[in-house]
């Protein structure tokens, strides 16, 4: 008696939920990290810029038998944190205007700006050069020295703002490729023509209508004239 060979059963197709889960997870992670990086970067730059205008050190300038109170602001002590905060804020906005390697470069610039703010704020916190200059200006002597100098907490506020900028830059470096980018409608007009030309040529060779570009009004009208729904393209 001849046995009939059994046909192998086809492997079950994966459930749609299984296919969608891996692709949805990076998208959700990108949304969460973007929601953390944007407020962190904006708040960090704001803290640094506000701290730059506040008093970082106080003291007294001796003049005869009197002592004149003097102070030095963050900008007087060092202007670098404020400049780095502006660079970091611009980098945070530019992250969405670039893609691929450009996004890594801008994210690295954002992180380095934050690191530079932290280092400079902590290094110049106990610096007396600015307060001595203020004392010399108050008494009219070039080499006057301030007495009883004290530091305020604003350098630490500036360092905290730099840490937030650094955090935003590290998040952009790690998860920036999953963040949304600026629409291609803002690209240079001739940049997308070769891509559209190749797509139209492929569609013509296959006997299909040219693909609809949602950024071009004429493509939308042509699709409507053909009786197509351009929103389903």
C-alpha positions in Angstrom: 0.0 0.0 0.0 1.5 3.3 -1.2 1.4 6.1 1.4 0.3 9.5 0.2 2.9 12.1 1.0 1.6 14.7 3.3 1.8 18.3 2.0 3.6 20.6 4.4 1.3 23.1 6.1 2.1 26.7 5.3 3.5 28.7 8.1 0.8 30.9 9.7 1.0 34.6 8.7 2.1 36.8 11.6 -0.7 38.8 13.2 -0.9 42.4 12.2 -0.4 43.4 15.8 3.0 41.6 15.8 4.2 43.5 12.7 2.9 46.8 14.0 4.4 46.5 17.5 8.1 46.8 16.5 7.5 49.8 14.3 5.2 51.6 16.8 7.7 51.2 19.7 10.4 53.5 18.2 7.8 56.0 17.3 6.4 56.2 20.8 9.9 56.4 22.2 10.7 59.2 19.9 7.6 61.1 21.0 8.5 60.7 24.6 12.1 61.7 24.2 11.1 64.7 22.1 8.6 65.8 24.8 11.5 65.7 27.3 14.2 67.3 25.2 12.3 70.3 24.0 11.3 71.7 27.4 14.7 70.7 28.8 16.6 72.6 26.1 14.3 75.7 26.2 14.3 75.9 30.0 18.1 75.4 30.1 18.8 78.2 27.7 16.4 80.5 29.5 18.0 79.8 32.9 21.5 80.5 31.5 20.4 83.8 29.8 18.5 85.0 33.0 21.5 84.1 35.2 23.9 86.0 32.9 22.2 89.3 33.9 22.1 88.6 37.6 24.7 89.3 40.3 27.3 86.6 40.6 29.6 88.2 43.2 29.5 91.0 45.8 32.1 92.9 47.7 33.3 96.3 49.0 35.8 98.8 47.6 37.9 100.6 50.2 38.1 104.3 49.7 39.7 106.3 52.4 37.8 105.5 55.6 34.7 104.3 53.7 33.7 101.1 51.9 31.7 101.2 48.8 29.5 98.2 47.9 30.3 96.8 44.4 29.0 93.8 42.5 29.7 91.9 39.2 27.0 90.3 37.0 27.3 87.0 35.1 28.1 88.9 31.9 30.8 90.8 33.7 32.3 87.6 35.0 32.2 85.7 31.7 30.1 86.2 28.6 30.6 82.7 27.3 27.7 80.9 29.0 25.2 83.4 27.5 26.7 83.0 24.0 26.7 79.2 24.4 23.0 79.3 25.5 22.1 81.1 22.3 24.1 78.5 20.2 22.3 75.7 22.0 18.9 77.3 21.5 19.6 77.7 17.8 20.8 74.1 17.6 17.6 72.8 19.3 15.6 74.5 16.6 17.9 73.4 13.8 17.6 69.7 14.8 14.2 69.6 13.0 15.5 71.2 9.8 18.2 68.6 9.1 18.3 64.9 8.6 20.7 62.0 9.0 24.4 63.1 9.5 23.4 66.7 9.8 21.1 65.9 12.7 23.9 64.2 14.5 26.1 67.2 14.0 23.6 69.7 15.3 22.7 67.4 18.3 26.5 67.2 19.1 26.7 71.0 19.0 23.7 71.3 21.4 25.4 68.8 23.8 28.7 70.6 23.6 27.1 74.0 24.3 25.5 72.7 27.4 28.7 71.1 28.6 30.6 74.4 28.0 28.1 76.3 30.0 28.4 73.9 33.0 32.2 74.1 32.9 32.5 77.9 32.5 29.9 78.6 35.2 31.6 76.4 37.8 35.1 77.6 36.9 34.3 81.3 37.0 32.1 81.1 40.1 34.9 82.1 42.5 36.8 84.3 40.1 37.4 87.8 41.6 38.7 89.5 38.4 35.3 91.0 37.6 34.5 92.2 41.1 38.0 93.7 41.4 37.4 95.6 38.1 34.1 96.9 39.6 36.0 98.0 42.7 38.6 99.8 40.6 35.9 101.6 38.7 34.1 102.6 41.9 37.2 104.2 43.5 38.9 105.4 40.3 42.0 103.2 40.8 43.2 100.7 38.2 44.6 98.2 40.6 42.0 98.3 43.4 41.0 95.0 45.0 37.5 94.2 46.3 37.2 93.2 50.0 34.9 90.7 51.7 33.8 89.2 48.4 31.0 86.6 48.3 29.5 84.6 45.5 25.7 84.2 44.9 23.8 81.2 43.7 23.3 82.4 40.2 26.4 80.6 38.8 24.9 77.4 40.0 21.6 78.3 38.3 23.6 78.9 35.1 25.3 75.5 35.5 21.9 73.8 36.0 20.7 75.4 32.8 23.8 74.1 31.0 23.0 70.6 32.4 19.5 70.8 30.9 21.0 71.8 27.5 23.5 68.9 27.8 20.6 66.5 28.5 18.6 67.8 25.5 21.7 67.3 23.3 22.3 63.7 24.5 18.7 62.9 23.9 19.0 64.3 20.4 22.1 62.2 19.8 20.5 59.0 21.0 16.9 59.4 19.7 17.0 62.3 17.2 16.7 60.1 14.2 13.2 59.0 15.3 12.0 62.7 15.7 10.0 64.3 13.0 11.7 66.5 10.5 10.6 69.7 8.7 8.4 69.0 5.7 10.0 68.6 2.3 7.9 71.5 1.0 10.6 73.8 2.5 13.4 72.2 0.5 15.1 73.9 -2.4 12.6 73.7 -5.4 15.0 71.7 -7.6 16.0 69.2 -4.9 12.9 66.9 -5.3 12.6 67.0 -9.1 14.9 64.0 -9.8 13.0 61.9 -7.3 9.6 62.9 -8.8 10.9 62.3 -12.3 12.1 58.7 -11.5 8.8 58.0 -9.8 6.8 59.3 -12.8 8.9 57.3 -15.2 8.4 54.1 -13.2 4.7 54.7 -13.1 4.5 55.3 -16.8 6.5 52.1 -17.6 4.0 50.1 -15.5 1.0 51.8 -17.1 0.0 53.5 -13.9 -0.7 57.2 -13.4 2.1 59.3 -11.9 2.2 59.3 -8.1 0.5 62.1 -6.3 2.7 64.6 -4.5 0.6 66.1 -1.7 2.8 69.2 -1.6 1.9 70.1 -5.2 -1.5 71.5 -5.9 -1.5 70.5 -9.6 -1.0 66.8 -8.6 -4.0 67.0 -6.3 -6.2 68.5 -9.0 -5.1 65.9 -11.6 -5.9 63.1 -9.2 -9.4 64.6 -8.6 -10.0 64.9 -12.4 -9.2 61.2 -12.7 -11.7 60.4 -10.0 -9.1 59.4 -7.5 -9.0 60.3 -3.8 -5.6 62.0 -3.3 -5.8 61.5 0.4 -5.6 57.7 -0.1 -2.5 57.9 -2.2 
